[in-house]
Amino acid sequence: MIARAAVYGILGLTAEILWTGLGSLMAGDPSLRSHTYLWMFPIYSLAVFLEPIHDRIRNHFWFFRGLTYMSLFFAGEYITGLLLKLLIGLCPWHYSSPLAVNGLIRLDYGPAWFAAGLIFEKVHDFLILRIFSK
């Protein structure tokens, strides 16, 4: 479980670097400047706790699964952001979009979280069947 959590943490950091780099390109920065926060590694590692949920809903319609993951990712991002504010006095990310909720989540990121959840399923199955099989 710890090894899979580490894989999710590394994949999450990598995805965030790609996401922010693409965002900088779209904002006109050809250097593709990217960033993330070390706090994100343990946050992305929490995806290991989605594995039992994936196992329970794997036979449901893909749209339901995507909505489930999107909702859980929003909740996780909001809660971890709030916890960081309590622990260290700030949340490393702060969204100022009109679709931001308390600066902690952006509702317009819903499609990205929806897709990330469905990709997570493939990663989970790959890890269980190919890398960490018994």
Summary of the structure (lengths in Angstrom):
residues: 134
radius of gyration: 15.5
end to end distance: 12.7
largest distance: 47.9
contacts: 352
relative contact order: 0.14
helix: 71%
strand: 3%
